Amino acid sequence: MATILIKSATIVNEGKQVNADVFIKDGFIERIDSHVDVNADEVINAEGLHLFPGAIDDQVHFREPGLTHKADIYTESRAAVAGGITSFMEMPNTVPNTLTQQLLQDKYDIASRRSLANYSFFMGASNDNIDEVLRTDATRVCGIKVFMGSSTGNMLVDNPTTLENLFSRSPMLIATHCEDEATIKANLAHYKQLYGEDIPVTLHPKIRSEEACYLSSSMAVELAKKHGARLHILHISTEKETHLFDNTIPLKEKRITAEACVHHLWFSDEDYHTKGNLIKWNPAVKTAQDREGILKAVLDGRIDVIATDHAPHTIEEKAQSYLQAPSGGPLVQHALPAMLELYHHGKITLEQIAEKMAHNVAILFQIAKRGFIREGYYADLALVDLNKPWQVNKSNILYKCGWSPFEGATFRSTIEHTIVSGKLAWNKGAFVSNEVGMRMAFER
C-alpha cells in the first residue's frame, strides 16, 4: 500500500483548526505534526486547503440488489467518494428486502467487490422476522432499521406487539423512519376528494404532515424510554420533533439520538414550485420555519448527525404525476459541498460540519477507528478548497440516475482529494483507482 504525505494542511478536527502535515502508512494515520520529513510514495501539497475527516453517511439507499436501473453500490459509492464521503451505511429496502441474515450477507459480499467507500448495511425489521433480527452481530453490523411509516415491500412495522418486541429485546441500535401511516392515509384521502388523481406536489408536506411525523417520532421515543432501547430517529423534518431530544448529556451517554438530512437543511416548501417531484422525499421537505428549527437543533446538540438519505430514482420515474412519482433523490456527491455552502452563508462552522458529518457518527454508532483525524486511526480524509467555485450540471453528475436536485447551483467549495482507508481514491476531479473500501467494525 502506497504511503501518502499531506503537507501544510489546515486540519479541521475535534473543534479546532491546526496547520500540520499528515503521514499515512498501511492505511492508517501514522503521524500528525507541524513538520513531517519522510519519504512517501505520494506527496500532496495541501497549502491553502482544509483537511476534514471523511464524512460518514449513516443513511443511504444504493438500490442493489433488485433496483439497479436506478443505482448500484459501485456507482453510488463512487459519487460518495467524489463528494468527500468515505463511509456509508445502507438501508434494507432493496429487492428482496434485507430481512434475513443470508440476504444481509449477500449485500456485504457485493460491497466487498464493488464499493469504493467503506461500508456497512442495516438489518431490516418486518412484522414477522424478530428471530432473524436478534441474530445480527452488533460488532459487524451498524444497526437495525425499522420503518414506522410506509415503505417498500414487507417493511412497514405497524404491529404494536412487534414494536414492543423489537424495543424490549434488541440489544442493538434501532434506527427508525417515523411517519404515522394512519394520518398519512387520512390526509391523502382528503386531498384525493378535492383533487382526484391530480394532487399538486406542493401538498406533499400537508399529506406527509407535521402531525404524522410527530405522532410516530414521539411514539418511538416513548417505546425507547420504556424499554431502555438504543434509538436513533432518522431524517427529522419538523421543528416540533426537535423538542423530543436532549442536549444536556454527552453523546456517548445518549440512548436516544437523531439525524438531520441535507435536503431538510437546504430546501423548503417554497421550492416545490420550481423543483417539483425532484424534492419529493419521505418525510417531506416542509416549511422554512421547520428548516431553521432543524438547523438550530443541529447546532445546539439536540440533533446529533447530518446525513443524506440518498435515494435515487430515474428521471423518467420522477417525471410522473405526484401520486405516481416515487419519493427520494440523489445527494451523496453534493452533501458536503452543500454544507460547506451553508458555512459560507454563516449558518454553520467548519468545526461543526466535521463534528456532525464525521465525529458524531463515529461516536453514535461506536465505529472502530474512524471519524477523526488521529494517529492510529484509519486515514479517511477529504481535502477541500473552500474557494474554488463550480456549478452542478449534467456533465459532472456521477449518480447512475444522471440528475441532481442541486443541478444549476454553484458551490464555492471543491473536494480536491478523497482518501479512503489510506488509499487516494479521488484526485482533482478524477478517480485514481477502483480499489475497494473496507467493511466497518463497531466497538460494542
VOPAGU-2260 file (C-alpha; in pm, 1 decimal, decimal comma):
REM VOPAGU-2260
SITE   aa  ch    i         X         Y         Z
SITE  MET   A    0       0,0       0,0       0,0
SITE  ALA   A    1     138,5     338,9    -103,8
SITE  THR   A    2     244,5     586,7     164,0
SITE  ILE   A    3      99,7     938,0     144,3
SITE  LEU   A    4     232,7    1261,7     291,7
SITE  ILE   A    5      -3,7    1557,2     311,3
SITE  LYS   A    6     188,8    1881,4     355,4
SITE  SER   A    7      71,1    2206,8     516,9
SITE  ALA   A    8    -299,3    2127,1     550,9
SITE  THR   A    9    -538,4    2323,9     769,5
SITE  ILE   A   10    -680,4    2033,6     969,6
SITE  VAL   A   11   -1042,8    2072,0    1081,9
SITE  ASN   A   12   -1082,0    1825,0    1365,7
SITE  GLU   A   13   -1226,2    1795,7    1716,1
SITE  GLY   A   14   -1340,5    2156,0    1746,6
SITE  LYS   A   15   -1033,4    2335,2    1616,9
SITE  GLN   A   16    -822,6    2417,0    1310,6
SITE  VAL   A   17    -448,7    2344,1    1308,1
SITE  ASN   A   18    -191,4    2368,7    1030,1
SITE  ALA   A   19       7,9    2045,0    1009,4
SITE  ASP   A   20     146,5    1762,5     796,2
SITE  VAL   A   21     -13,5    1417,8     795,8
SITE  PHE   A   22     174,5    1095,4     712,2
SITE  ILE   A   23     -27,1     789,7     607,0
SITE  LYS   A   24     111,4     436,7     603,9
SITE  ASP   A   25     -53,9      93,1     569,1
SITE  GLY   A   26    -398,8     250,4     566,8
SITE  PHE   A   27    -357,5     441,3     892,7
SITE  ILE   A   28    -259,6     790,3    1001,4
SITE  GLU   A   29      88,6     728,6    1138,3
SITE  ARG   A   30     193,1    1081,7    1227,6
SITE  ILE   A   31      46,0    1431,6    1258,2
SITE  ASP   A   32     296,6    1709,5    1322,2
SITE  SER   A   33     380,8    2065,1    1230,2
SITE  HIS   A   34     657,2    1929,2    1008,3
SITE  VAL   A   35     691,4    1568,0     893,8
SITE  ASP   A   36    1005,4    1493,6     693,8
SITE  VAL   A   37     976,8    1141,8     550,0
SITE  ASN   A   38     989,4     984,1     206,9
SITE  ALA   A   39     645,0     898,2      72,2
SITE  ASP   A   40     514,0     744,8    -248,9
SITE  GLU   A   41     264,7    1029,8    -288,1
SITE  VAL   A   42     310,9    1386,2    -162,7
SITE  ILE   A   43      10,0    1619,8    -165,4
SITE  ASN   A   44      71,9    1991,1    -127,6
SITE  ALA   A   45    -227,9    2099,0      82,3
SITE  GLU   A   46    -127,5    2460,9     132,9
SITE  GLY   A   47    -447,6    2665,3     131,1
SITE  LEU   A   48    -663,2    2352,5     161,9
SITE  HIS   A   49    -871,8    2229,9     456,4
SITE  LEU   A   50    -841,5    1866,5     565,5
SITE  PHE   A   51   -1160,4    1713,8     704,1
SITE  PRO   A   52   -1223,2    1366,3     840,9
SITE  GLY   A   53   -1404,6    1181,3     564,0
SITE  ALA   A   54   -1779,8    1214,2     606,3
SITE  ILE   A   55   -1968,9     908,0     729,3
SITE  ASP   A   56   -2321,1     890,7     586,8
SITE  ASP   A   57   -2546,4     690,7     817,8
SITE  GLN   A   58   -2838,7     667,9     574,6
SITE  VAL   A   59   -2818,9     582,2     205,6
SITE  HIS   A   60   -3019,3     370,7     -39,0
SITE  PHE   A   61   -2784,2     238,5    -306,4
SITE  ARG   A   62   -3058,5      18,1    -464,0
SITE  GLU   A   63   -2859,2    -303,6    -500,4
SITE  PRO   A   64   -2985,2    -572,9    -534,0
SITE  GLY   A   65   -3307,0    -554,6    -731,3
SITE  LEU   A   66   -3332,8    -186,6    -826,7
SITE  THR   A   67   -3007,2    -138,6   -1012,6
SITE  HIS   A   68   -3168,9      52,2   -1300,3
SITE  LYS   A   69   -3175,2     341,7   -1050,1
SITE  ALA   A   70   -2834,1     297,1    -884,1
SITE  ASP   A   71   -2590,4      36,9    -756,7
SITE  ILE   A   72   -2323,2       5,7    -491,5
SITE  TYR   A   73   -2039,4      76,5    -735,2
SITE  THR   A   74   -2184,7     389,2    -899,4
SITE  GLU   A   75   -2315,4     549,5    -581,8
SITE  SER   A   76   -2005,6     475,1    -372,4
SITE  ARG   A   77   -1801,1     645,6    -648,5
SITE  ALA   A   78   -2026,8     950,0    -628,0
SITE  ALA   A   79   -1992,3     948,5    -249,1
SITE  VAL   A   80   -1612,4     939,2    -265,5
SITE  ALA   A   81   -1609,4    1228,0    -514,8
SITE  GLY   A   82   -1816,4    1420,5    -259,1
SITE  GLY   A   83   -1581,4    1356,1      34,8
SITE  ILE   A   84   -1795,9    1078,9     189,8
SITE  THR   A   85   -1561,2     792,7     275,8
SITE  SER   A   86   -1802,4     558,3     456,5
SITE  PHE   A   87   -2173,0     477,3     429,3
SITE  MET   A   88   -2446,1     275,5     598,9
SITE  GLU   A   89   -2701,8     139,9     355,4
SITE  MET   A   90   -3069,1      64,8     409,2
SITE  PRO   A   91   -3256,9    -266,4     376,5
SITE  ASN   A   92   -3543,7    -172,4     142,3
SITE  THR   A   93   -3376,2    -326,4    -161,1
SITE  VAL   A   94   -3536,2    -610,6    -359,5
SITE  PRO   A   95   -3560,0    -852,0    -195,0
SITE  ASN   A   96   -3582,6    -663,5     135,3
SITE  THR   A   97   -3288,4    -737,6     364,4
SITE  LEU   A   98   -3488,0    -938,9     618,5
SITE  THR   A   99   -3265,7   -1245,8     665,2
SITE  GLN   A  100   -2904,3   -1289,8     767,2
SITE  GLN   A  101   -2827,2   -1450,6     430,2
SITE  LEU   A  102   -2969,3   -1155,3     235,6
SITE  LEU   A  103   -2768,7    -921,8     458,5
SITE  GLN   A  104   -2451,0   -1119,6     387,6
SITE  ASP   A  105   -2524,7   -1107,8      14,9
SITE  LYS   A  106   -2503,4    -727,2      26,7
SITE  TYR   A  107   -2175,4    -736,4     217,4
SITE  ASP   A  108   -2039,5    -974,2     -47,1
SITE  ILE   A  109   -2133,5    -730,4    -326,0
SITE  ALA   A  110   -1975,9    -435,9    -141,3
SITE  SER   A  111   -1653,4    -629,5     -78,1
SITE  ARG   A  112   -1610,1    -646,6    -455,1
SITE  ARG   A  113   -1761,7    -317,2    -572,6
SITE  SER   A  114   -1772,0     -41,6    -309,7
SITE  LEU   A  115   -1511,8     231,2    -341,7
SITE  ALA   A  116   -1609,1     363,4       3,6
SITE  ASN   A  117   -1609,6     189,7     340,4
SITE  TYR   A  118   -1944,4      27,1     409,0
SITE  SER   A  119   -2196,3    -122,3     646,8
SITE  PHE   A  120   -2554,4    -239,7     596,9
SITE  PHE   A  121   -2859,4    -222,8     821,4
SITE  MET   A  122   -3054,0    -537,5     901,4
SITE  GLY   A  123   -3420,8    -483,4     819,4
SITE  ALA   A  124   -3712,6    -547,2    1055,7
SITE  SER   A  125   -4061,0    -651,9     949,5
SITE  ASN   A  126   -4371,9    -756,6    1138,4
SITE  ASP   A  127   -4256,4   -1117,9    1140,5
SITE  ASN   A  128   -3875,7   -1156,5    1141,2
SITE  ILE   A  129   -3781,8   -1085,1    1503,4
SITE  ASP   A  130   -3577,4   -1406,9    1533,1
SITE  GLU   A  131   -3363,7   -1310,4    1232,5
SITE  VAL   A  132   -3316,1    -959,1    1370,2
SITE  LEU   A  133   -3192,3   -1091,6    1703,4
SITE  ARG   A  134   -2922,7   -1298,2    1527,7
SITE  THR   A  135   -2750,0    -982,5    1398,8
SITE  ASP   A  136   -2385,7    -939,6    1504,1
SITE  ALA   A  137   -2357,9    -598,2    1669,4
SITE  THR   A  138   -1979,8    -581,8    1615,1
SITE  ARG   A  139   -2011,9    -617,4    1237,8
SITE  VAL   A  140   -2345,8    -454,5    1150,5
SITE  CYS   A  141   -2433,4     -86,6    1200,9
SITE  GLY   A  142   -2789,1    -137,5    1330,0
SITE  ILE   A  143   -3148,3    -248,3    1283,6
SITE  LYS   A  144   -3375,6     -43,1    1054,6
SITE  VAL   A  145   -3744,8      -9,2    1137,7
SITE  PHE   A  146   -3986,2     164,8     900,6
SITE  MET   A  147   -4258,2     308,3    1126,7
SITE  GLY   A  148   -4418,4     450,6     811,9
SITE  SER   A  149   -4491,0     316,7     464,3
SITE  SER   A  150   -4201,2     174,7     269,9
SITE  THR   A  151   -4102,5     -72,2       1,7
SITE  GLY   A  152   -4230,4    -429,3      23,0
SITE  ASN   A  153   -4284,0    -600,4     357,5
SITE  MET   A  154   -4108,7    -338,7     569,8
SITE  LEU   A  155   -4382,9    -135,5     736,6
SITE  VAL   A  156   -4368,9    -229,5    1104,3
SITE  ASP   A  157   -4707,8    -131,0    1243,2
SITE  ASN   A  158   -4785,7    -424,6    1472,1
SITE  PRO   A  159   -4772,9    -298,3    1835,2
SITE  THR   A  160   -4657,8    -639,0    1962,6
SITE  THR   A  161   -4372,9    -645,5    1709,7
SITE  LEU   A  162   -4261,6    -295,8    1809,1
SITE  GLU   A  163   -4268,6    -387,3    2178,6
SITE  ASN   A  164   -4062,2    -698,1    2099,2
SITE  LEU   A  165   -3805,0    -505,4    1898,4
SITE  PHE   A  166   -3760,4    -228,4    2152,3
SITE  SER   A  167   -3752,1    -463,2    2450,9
SITE  ARG   A  168   -3533,5    -739,6    2307,7
SITE  SER   A  169   -3289,0    -587,5    2057,4
SITE  PRO   A  170   -2952,9    -500,3    2215,6
SITE  MET   A  171   -2851,6    -311,3    1900,2
SITE  LEU   A  172   -2911,0      42,0    1782,0
SITE  ILE   A  173   -3258,5      71,1    1628,9
SITE  ALA   A  174   -3282,7     329,9    1350,2
SITE  THR   A  175   -3635,6     439,0    1265,3
SITE  HIS   A  176   -3819,1     610,2     983,4
SITE  CYS   A  177   -4104,5     777,1    1169,8
SITE  GLU   A  178   -4428,7     877,2     995,3
SITE  ASP   A  179   -4773,2     771,8    1115,9
SITE  GLU   A  180   -4935,7     567,4     841,3
SITE  ALA   A  181   -5297,7     624,0     950,2
SITE  THR   A  182   -5250,9    1002,8     948,5
SITE  ILE   A  183   -5093,2     995,5     602,0
SITE  LYS   A  184   -5374,1     780,1     462,3
SITE  ALA   A  185   -5638,7    1014,0     604,8
SITE  ASN   A  186   -5462,6    1320,5     463,2
SITE  LEU   A  187   -5424,6    1155,5     123,8
SITE  ALA   A  188   -5792,6    1059,5     114,2
SITE  HIS   A  189   -5886,6    1419,8     197,0
SITE  TYR   A  190   -5682,4    1564,1     -89,1
SITE  LYS   A  191   -5799,9    1296,5    -331,9
SITE  GLN   A  192   -6154,1    1412,3    -261,3
SITE  LEU   A  193   -6051,2    1766,2    -350,2
SITE  TYR   A  194   -5821,4    1700,0    -645,5
SITE  GLY   A  195   -5886,8    1344,3    -762,7
SITE  GLU   A  196   -5570,2    1196,0    -913,1
SITE  ASP   A  197   -5434,4    1543,7    -990,1
SITE  ILE   A  198   -5291,4    1634,6    -649,1
SITE  PRO   A  199   -5018,3    1902,3    -683,3
SITE  VAL   A  200   -4676,5    1817,4    -537,3
SITE  THR   A  201   -4699,2    2135,1    -326,3
SITE  LEU   A  202   -4936,5    1939,9     -99,2
SITE  HIS   A  203   -4679,0    1670,4     -22,7
SITE  PRO   A  204   -4587,3    1831,0     314,3
SITE  LYS   A  205   -4957,8    1853,6     400,0
SITE  ILE   A  206   -5014,2    1484,9     324,5
SITE  ARG   A  207   -4697,8    1365,5     499,1
SITE  SER   A  208   -4761,1    1624,0     764,9
SITE  GLU   A  209   -4601,6    1754,7    1080,8
SITE  GLU   A  210   -4865,2    1562,1    1277,4
SITE  ALA   A  211   -4778,2    1234,9    1100,3
SITE  CYS   A  212   -4411,5    1280,1    1182,2
SITE  TYR   A  213   -4458,5    1387,1    1543,2
SITE  LEU   A  214   -4706,5    1111,0    1629,0
SITE  SER   A  215   -4464,5     844,1    1510,7
SITE  SER   A  216   -4143,6    1001,0    1646,3
SITE  SER   A  217   -4294,9    1060,8    1988,9
SITE  MET   A  218   -4420,3     701,0    1999,5
SITE  ALA   A  219   -4071,5     573,3    1915,9
SITE  VAL   A  220   -3921,5     788,5    2191,3
SITE  GLU   A  221   -4179,6     657,7    2440,6
SITE  LEU   A  222   -4101,6     296,2    2344,6
SITE  ALA   A  223   -3728,0     357,2    2379,1
SITE  LYS   A  224   -3767,5     517,3    2720,4
SITE  LYS   A  225   -3998,4     239,8    2836,5
SITE  HIS   A  226   -3756,0     -38,3    2740,0
SITE  GLY   A  227   -3420,8     141,3    2768,1
SITE  ALA   A  228   -3362,7      77,3    2397,4
SITE  ARG   A  229   -3093,4     243,4    2188,9
SITE  LEU   A  230   -3297,3     452,6    1944,5
SITE  HIS   A  231   -3178,4     667,1    1653,3
SITE  ILE   A  232   -3451,3     860,0    1465,9
SITE  LEU   A  233   -3363,8     934,5    1106,3
SITE  HIS   A  234   -3433,9    1242,4     888,0
SITE  ILE   A  235   -3611,7    1475,4    1131,1
SITE  SER   A  236   -3822,5    1706,1     913,5
SITE  THR   A  237   -4012,8    1929,6    1158,8
SITE  GLU   A  238   -3919,7    2187,4    1418,7
SITE  LYS   A  239   -4173,8    2029,2    1655,4
SITE  GLU   A  240   -3990,1    1695,5    1658,6
SITE  THR   A  241   -3661,5    1857,3    1761,5
SITE  HIS   A  242   -3801,6    1913,1    2111,0
SITE  LEU   A  243   -3818,0    1535,9    2166,4
SITE  PHE   A  244   -3439,1    1524,8    2200,6
SITE  ASP   A  245   -3191,4    1613,4    2473,7
SITE  ASN   A  246   -2874,7    1823,0    2454,6
SITE  THR   A  247   -2784,8    1818,2    2823,8
SITE  ILE   A  248   -2586,1    1492,7    2827,1
SITE  PRO   A  249   -2276,9    1382,3    2629,2
SITE  LEU   A  250   -2343,5    1195,0    2305,0
SITE  LYS   A  251   -2167,2     883,1    2435,8
SITE  GLU   A  252   -2427,5     859,9    2711,6
SITE  LYS   A  253   -2736,8     925,1    2499,0
SITE  ARG   A  254   -2981,6     641,0    2447,6
SITE  ILE   A  255   -3199,7     842,7    2208,2
SITE  THR   A  256   -3037,9    1029,5    1919,1
SITE  ALA   A  257   -3148,9    1199,1    1597,9
SITE  GLU   A  258   -3036,7    1276,3    1244,3
SITE  ALA   A  259   -3097,4    1568,2    1010,6
SITE  CYS   A  260   -3062,8    1537,6     633,6
SITE  VAL   A  261   -2906,9    1785,8     394,4
SITE  HIS   A  262   -3227,2    1840,3     194,5
SITE  HIS   A  263   -3421,5    1935,8     508,8
SITE  LEU   A  264   -3146,4    2188,2     588,3
SITE  TRP   A  265   -3143,0    2332,8     235,6
SITE  PHE   A  266   -3488,6    2327,7      73,7
SITE  SER   A  267   -3831,5    2445,9     192,4
SITE  ASP   A  268   -4187,7    2405,9      68,2
SITE  GLU   A  269   -4137,1    2715,6    -149,0
SITE  ASP   A  270   -3902,7    2508,9    -367,7
SITE  TYR   A  271   -4175,5    2267,5    -481,6
SITE  HIS   A  272   -4287,1    2535,9    -729,3
SITE  THR   A  273   -3958,2    2509,0    -921,7
SITE  LYS   A  274   -3822,8    2164,4    -826,0
SITE  GLY   A  275   -4148,6    1966,1    -817,2
SITE  ASN   A  276   -4103,9    1591,2    -766,8
SITE  LEU   A  277   -3723,9    1630,0    -766,8
SITE  ILE   A  278   -3751,0    1730,2    -399,4
SITE  LYS   A  279   -4027,8    1483,9    -314,5
SITE  TRP   A  280   -3884,2    1292,8     -19,0
SITE  ASN   A  281   -4036,2    1098,9     269,9
SITE  PRO   A  282   -4052,9    1262,4     520,6
SITE  ALA   A  283   -4142,4    1568,8     317,6
SITE  VAL   A  284   -3947,7    1891,5     289,1
SITE  LYS   A  285   -4163,2    2128,3     493,4
SITE  THR   A  286   -4164,3    2497,7     584,3
SITE  ALA   A  287   -3879,5    2747,8     610,6
SITE  GLN   A  288   -3958,6    2761,5     983,1
SITE  ASP   A  289   -3906,0    2386,2    1006,0
SITE  ARG   A  290   -3578,2    2417,4     815,8
SITE  GLU   A  291   -3448,4    2683,4    1053,1
SITE  GLY   A  292   -3569,7    2486,6    1356,3
SITE  ILE   A  293   -3384,1    2175,9    1240,6
SITE  LEU   A  294   -3063,9    2373,4    1185,1
SITE  LYS   A  295   -3095,2    2526,6    1532,1
SITE  ALA   A  296   -3129,9    2176,8    1681,2
SITE  VAL   A  297   -2823,2    2060,1    1486,7
SITE  LEU   A  298   -2620,0    2349,1    1623,5
SITE  ASP   A  299   -2734,8    2316,6    1985,8
SITE  GLY   A  300   -2688,2    1937,9    2003,0
SITE  ARG   A  301   -3045,4    1811,9    2009,7
SITE  ILE   A  302   -2983,5    1663,7    1664,2
SITE  ASP   A  303   -2659,0    1471,8    1658,0
SITE  VAL   A  304   -2563,6    1394,7    1296,8
SITE  ILE   A  305   -2612,9    1514,7     939,1
SITE  ALA   A  306   -2672,0    1258,5     661,8
SITE  THR   A  307   -2820,9    1237,9     312,3
SITE  ASP   A  308   -3094,4     972,6     282,8
SITE  HIS   A  309   -2951,3     935,8     -68,4
SITE  ALA   A  310   -3230,4     755,2    -256,3
SITE  PRO   A  311   -3206,2     785,6    -635,9
SITE  HIS   A  312   -3478,9     721,5    -892,8
SITE  THR   A  313   -3465,0     762,7   -1268,6
SITE  ILE   A  314   -3561,6    1098,7   -1413,1
SITE  GLU   A  315   -3843,5     922,1   -1600,7
SITE  GLU   A  316   -3985,4     794,9   -1270,9
SITE  LYS   A  317   -3962,2    1142,1   -1118,7
SITE  ALA   A  318   -4132,5    1297,2   -1423,6
SITE  GLN   A  319   -4458,2    1115,4   -1349,2
SITE  SER   A  320   -4755,5    1273,5   -1173,2
SITE  TYR   A  321   -4729,9    1342,3    -799,4
SITE  LEU   A  322   -4912,2    1023,5    -698,8
SITE  GLN   A  323   -4701,3     807,2    -930,6
SITE  ALA   A  324   -4358,4     963,8    -877,1
SITE  PRO   A  325   -4151,0     783,6    -612,8
SITE  SER   A  326   -4002,4     970,2    -316,1
SITE  GLY   A  327   -3630,3    1020,1    -275,1
SITE  GLY   A  328   -3336,8    1178,4    -453,8
SITE  PRO   A  329   -2958,6    1150,2    -501,0
SITE  LEU   A  330   -2736,8    1350,9    -263,1
SITE  VAL   A  331   -2403,9    1186,9    -167,9
SITE  GLN   A  332   -2189,5    1371,3    -422,4
SITE  HIS   A  333   -2322,5    1712,0    -317,2
SITE  ALA   A  334   -2387,2    1680,2      57,3
SITE  LEU   A  335   -2052,5    1806,9     186,9
SITE  PRO   A  336   -2031,4    2088,9     -72,8
SITE  ALA   A  337   -2386,5    2193,1      24,7
SITE  MET   A  338   -2297,8    2201,7     395,1
SITE  LEU   A  339   -1982,6    2398,8     313,9
SITE  GLU   A  340   -2205,4    2643,0     125,7
SITE  LEU   A  341   -2406,6    2689,3     446,3
SITE  TYR   A  342   -2072,6    2765,2     614,1
SITE  HIS   A  343   -2009,5    3036,8     353,6
SITE  HIS   A  344   -2355,5    3174,5     437,6
SITE  GLY   A  345   -2254,9    3197,6     805,6
SITE  LYS   A  346   -2500,7    2932,1     920,8
SITE  ILE   A  347   -2258,9    2665,7    1049,9
SITE  THR   A  348   -1886,0    2645,0    1125,2
SITE  LEU   A  349   -1632,4    2415,4     963,5
SITE  GLU   A  350   -1574,0    2251,4    1301,2
SITE  GLN   A  351   -1946,2    2180,5    1337,3
SITE  ILE   A  352   -1956,5    2023,3     990,1
SITE  ALA   A  353   -1672,4    1787,5    1086,5
SITE  GLU   A  354   -1848,2    1709,4    1412,6
SITE  LYS   A  355   -2192,0    1636,2    1265,5
SITE  MET   A  356   -2078,8    1453,8     949,9
SITE  ALA   A  357   -1788,9    1250,8    1091,7
SITE  HIS   A  358   -1706,4    1268,4    1465,3
SITE  ASN   A  359   -2058,5    1223,6    1597,8
SITE  VAL   A  360   -2148,0     948,5    1352,4
SITE  ALA   A  361   -1845,7     752,4    1473,3
SITE  ILE   A  362   -1936,4     809,8    1838,3
SITE  LEU   A  363   -2306,3     738,1    1792,7
SITE  PHE   A  364   -2251,9     408,7    1605,5
SITE  GLN   A  365   -1934,5     320,1    1801,4
SITE  ILE   A  366   -1734,8     282,2    1479,9
SITE  ALA   A  367   -1385,3     145,3    1530,9
SITE  LYS   A  368   -1101,3     387,3    1447,2
SITE  ARG   A  369   -1284,5     614,8    1205,7
SITE  GLY   A  370   -1442,4     959,1    1206,7
SITE  PHE   A  371   -1146,4    1154,8    1347,7
SITE  ILE   A  372    -807,0    1273,9    1227,2
SITE  ARG   A  373    -597,2    1095,2    1487,8
SITE  GLU   A  374    -274,2     897,9    1487,5
SITE  GLY   A  375    -359,0     526,2    1481,9
SITE  TYR   A  376    -693,6     582,3    1308,0
SITE  TYR   A  377    -778,9     480,4     953,6
SITE  ALA   A  378    -690,9     750,3     703,1
SITE  ASP   A  379   -1039,0     851,0     584,3
SITE  LEU   A  380    -991,1    1208,5     470,5
SITE  ALA   A  381   -1129,1    1482,0     243,7
SITE  LEU   A  382    -913,9    1773,4     129,7
SITE  VAL   A  383   -1124,5    2074,8      37,7
SITE  ASP   A  384   -1057,1    2400,4    -144,0
SITE  LEU   A  385   -1304,4    2640,8      14,8
SITE  ASN   A  386   -1256,1    2897,1    -262,8
SITE  LYS   A  387   -1284,5    2701,7    -587,2
SITE  PRO   A  388   -1638,2    2751,3    -722,1
SITE  TRP   A  389   -1807,8    2505,7    -955,0
SITE  GLN   A  390   -2155,2    2456,6   -1093,7
SITE  VAL   A  391   -2354,4    2133,9   -1072,3
SITE  ASN   A  392   -2450,7    2021,0   -1423,6
SITE  LYS   A  393   -2516,5    1700,3   -1613,6
SITE  SER   A  394   -2154,9    1672,6   -1726,8
SITE  ASN   A  395   -2023,2    1640,4   -1369,7
SITE  ILE   A  396   -2307,1    1449,1   -1200,7
SITE  LEU   A  397   -2182,6    1099,8   -1115,5
SITE  TYR   A  398   -2503,1     931,7    -996,0
SITE  LYS   A  399   -2626,7     647,7   -1214,7
SITE  CYS   A  400   -2963,5     827,3   -1243,7
SITE  GLY   A  401   -2785,3    1124,8   -1401,3
SITE  TRP   A  402   -2964,9    1410,2   -1223,2
SITE  SER   A  403   -2946,6    1610,3    -901,8
SITE  PRO   A  404   -3185,6    1843,3    -716,2
SITE  PHE   A  405   -2884,7    2078,3    -697,2
SITE  GLU   A  406   -2848,3    2099,9   -1075,8
SITE  GLY   A  407   -2773,5    2461,3   -1170,3
SITE  ALA   A  408   -2645,7    2550,0    -822,4
SITE  THR   A  409   -2295,8    2692,3    -778,6
SITE  PHE   A  410   -2093,9    2571,7    -481,0
SITE  ARG   A  411   -1795,4    2771,6    -363,7
SITE  SER   A  412   -1608,2    2469,0    -223,5
SITE  THR   A  413   -1449,9    2182,9    -419,5
SITE  ILE   A  414   -1347,9    1838,8    -293,5
SITE  GLU   A  415    -989,5    1817,1    -423,7
SITE  HIS   A  416    -878,0    1481,8    -279,1
SITE  THR   A  417   -1050,5    1193,6    -101,7
SITE  ILE   A  418    -854,9     923,4      80,6
SITE  VAL   A  419   -1037,4     602,2     177,3
SITE  SER   A  420    -873,3     369,9     431,1
SITE  GLY   A  421    -533,6     509,3     339,9
SITE  LYS   A  422    -578,2     491,6     -40,1
SITE  LEU   A  423    -601,4     800,1    -259,2
SITE  ALA   A  424    -933,0     748,3    -437,9
SITE  TRP   A  425   -1024,4    1092,9    -578,4
SITE  ASN   A  426    -764,0    1335,2    -708,2
SITE  LYS   A  427    -856,7    1677,0    -852,5
SITE  GLY   A  428   -1167,3    1570,5   -1038,8
SITE  ALA   A  429   -1066,1    1217,2   -1133,9
SITE  PHE   A  430   -1072,6     873,2    -977,3
SITE  VAL   A  431    -727,2     734,5    -911,9
SITE  SER   A  432    -830,1     369,2    -898,2
SITE  ASN   A  433   -1119,6     132,8    -840,1
SITE  GLU   A  434    -975,6     -13,0    -519,3
SITE  VAL   A  435   -1249,9    -114,3    -277,7
SITE  GLY   A  436   -1310,9      24,6      69,7
SITE  MET   A  437   -1338,4    -174,3     392,1
SITE  ARG   A  438   -1621,3    -319,2     596,8
SITE  MET   A  439   -1663,6    -104,8     906,9
SITE  ALA   A  440   -1633,4    -260,9    1251,2
SITE  PHE   A  441   -1810,6    -147,6    1568,6
SITE  GLU   A  442   -1676,0    -136,3    1924,5
SITE  ARG   A  443   -1979,4    -262,3    2114,2
